[in-house]
Amino acid sequence: MTPAFQKNTWIEIDLGILSRNIRSLRQALAHTTATVFVVKSNAYGHGLIPVSRCAWECGVRWFAVVHMDEALALRALLPGANVLILSAIEPSQVAQAIEAELTPVLVSENQAVSLAAAAAALGRPLTCHLKIDTGMGRLGILWRDAISAIPRLAQQPGLRIRESARISRRPEAKTADSPRNSRNAFAARCAPAKPRA
């Protein structure tokens, strides 16, 4: 039974304030910086449709959700948006993702290979991001494994890897295994070699 005090709770969203906040954030960033606006779980309970529409009107072009149904709802609302699915999708969802031009994440090498096979069977590549875990320990390919996995996954004919999303926890660097040190080590290993003099 729901406690009485919870029956009278609600959220009021002032889209004017949200719009000003988004525009202020975008003005503080370099004009070449893309903002990924996370609207998972019905925009955290604030309303997927009004919040996403507001962000789009403010110039946001990348949106992130967790589930396929949210991604499809967002695609119907904003046909020109880039829609990133932050959780793992199944091979059975690959056709839907390709058709709706959704961008799922690859969270493991096994999952990536299975999605690649499903896309190859359709004769169309799946555009995706590679999720790299640099310290959070929740979801994604561990950064140490990603260094060797990236070249293998790049060879999969069913995949078009667009970006790598690095998922981390906190910026502290108190230990060798801390997220900041993991991110720095990963970035250093992935950086292009400097040309010899």
N, C-alpha and C positions, 0 to 999 in steps of 0.2 A: 504494500500500500504506500502511495506517495505521501510523504509528510505534508501537512497543511501549508507550511511556509514555502514549499517548492511549487505549489499550485499557482502562486501569484507572481512567478518570475517571468521575465521576458527581456528581450534585447531590442533596443531601438538603434537603428543605424542611420546616421546622418551622412548621406552620400556626398553632400557638399564638403563636409570635413574630410571624408575619405579621399575625395578628389584632390583637395588641397594638399593632403599628406602625400599622396602618390606623386603629384606634380613637384612638390618640394624635394622629395627623394630623388626624382629623376633629374632635377636641376642641379642637385649636389654631385651627381655622377658625371663622368665624362660622357659626351654625347654618343660615343661609340659603345658604351656599356649597355648590354641588354639586361633587362630586369625579368626574372622569372617570378611570376606572381602565383603563389601557392594557394589554391582554392579547394583543397581536399576537404572531405567531410562537410559538404554543403557550405564551403568557405568558412570552415570552423563554426558552423551554426549561424552564420550571418547572412546566408542566402547566396547560393552559387550564381544565380542569374543576375540579380542587381549588382552584386559586387564585381563580378567579371565584366559586365557591360560597362560599369563605371571605370574600371581599370583600362579597358580597351579604349574608351573615349579619352583617357589620359595618355594614350600612346603606348601602353604595355602591349607587347605582341607575343610574349611567351607566358604560358600558363601551365601549372602542374597540378595533377590530381593523383589519386591513389588507385582507383578502380576503373575498369572499362566503362561501366555505365555512366560514371561522372564524365569521362573523356568524351563519350558519344553525346551527352547532353551539352557539353561545352562546344563540341564541334558544330552541333545544330545551331547553337546560339551565335557562335563566332566563326563562320566558315573560313576566314583568312588567318585565324590564330595558329600559332605553333602550340601543340598540346603534348605535354610530356606526362607519361604515366610512371609514377615513382615506384610502384611495386611490380613484382614479377608477373608477366602474363604467361599463359599456357600456349603450347603450339596450336591448340584448337582456336585460339583467338587471333592468330597471325593474319588470316585473311581479312578479318574485320578491321584490324589495325592498319593494314595496308590500304584497304578500300577507303577508310575514313581519314587517311593521312595522319595517323597518330604516331607518336614517338615513344615507344616503351624503353625501359632500361634493361640492360643485361646485368644480372646479379650474380651469375656464376658461369663458369665455362661450360658446364653441362647444359644449363638452361640455354645459353647462347647457341650451342651446337644444335639443340633440338629446335629452336626457333629458326635457325638458318635452314635446317632441312625442310621445315614446313614452308618457308618462303620459297626455297628453291623448287619445291614440288609445284608451287603456283606459278613459277617462272617470273616472279617479281621480287626484287629485293626489299627487305624490311629495314627502313630507316630507324636507327636506335641510338641510344646513348649507352656508354659503358659506365656502370656505377662502381666506383672504387672506394673501398672502405679504408680511410687513413686514420682510423682511431675509434670510431663510435662502436664498432663491433655489432651492428644491427643487421645490415643488409649490404651486399656488394662483394666484389672480389677484393681480397686483401691486397694492399698495395704491393707487398713483396711478390705475390703471385701474379699481379696484373702486369708487372714489367715483362714477364715472359709470355703471358697470355695474350697481350695486345697484338703482337705480330701474328700469332696463330689465328686469332679471331678475325683479323683484318683480311685473312686469306679465304674466309668463308664466303662462297659466292652468293649465299642468300642474305647476307648482312651488308648494310651500308652504315658503318659506325660514324656518326656525325660528331660526337663530342665525348669527352670523359667527364663525368660528374664526380667530384671528390666529396665524400661524405665524412665529416669529422665531428669531434665532440667539443673540446674546449681548446683555447689557444695556449694553455700553459705548456711549458717545456721543461718540467722539473726532472724528468727521467728520460733515458735514451729511448724508451718506448712510448713517450708521450705523443699525443696527436700532432702537436706542432712539429716535433722532430720527424715523425712519420711522414707528414706532408712535405717537409723540406727535403727529406731523403728521396721521396718519390719524385718530386719536381726536379731534383738534381739529376736523378738517373734518366729522366725522360727528356731533359733539356738537350737540344741539338749540340753536337760537338762544335767547339770553336775552331775555325780554320787555322791551320798552322801558318806561322809567319814565314 
